[in-house]
Amino acid sequence: MVTVGPVGVESPDRLYTVIGGRRGVDVALDPVSLVVAESGPSPDMQSEHVDILRLCARPVAVVELAARLGLPLSVVRILLGDLLDRGAVIARHPVPPINGEGTRNDPETLKQVLHALQRL
């Protein structure tokens, strides 16, 4: 008997098979990390790896890859970990904040920039 689920929802069994039963990756990939392909697909790659490499011809965020592939973010992270290990992709992580407040620039600098732009 074949069980039919909602459209666009992957079977947990298929996802388990795609990632080989693995639960995580050694490399921490932020959802907004940009990924870009460094090489083309090879004949021994899974179809999901090939799809990722094609989508990464230009830099693309990890979360956007998950959306385009229709796969959970956790599965895409594992697949990207495989490609990172092979050197097939590189990832650029978001720039961390400079100060502890979570902002990259202090408000005074931003005000000065705004005033300078208004004077143009």
VENZIHU-V552802 format. One record per pair of residues at least 24 apart in sequence whose C-alpha atoms are under 8 Angstrom apart, sorted by the first residue. I is the first residue (numbers start at 0). J is the second residue. Records with the same first field share a line. If there is no record, write none. Layout:
# VENZIHU-V552802
I = J  J
This chain:
# VENZIHU-V552802
7 = 69
8 = 69
9 = 70
14 = 74
17 = 47
18 = 74  77  78
21 = 77
22 = 77
23 = 73  76  77
24 = 76  77  80
25 = 80
26 = 80
28 = 61  76  92
29 = 61  92  93
30 = 60  61  62  72
31 = 60  61  62  92  93
32 = 60  61  90  91  92  93
33 = 58  59  60  61  90  91  92  93
34 = 58  59  60  61  88  89  90  91
35 = 59  88  89  90
36 = 87  88  89
37 = 86  87  88  89
38 = 86  87  88
39 = 87
47 = 78
48 = 78  79  82
51 = 79
52 = 87  88
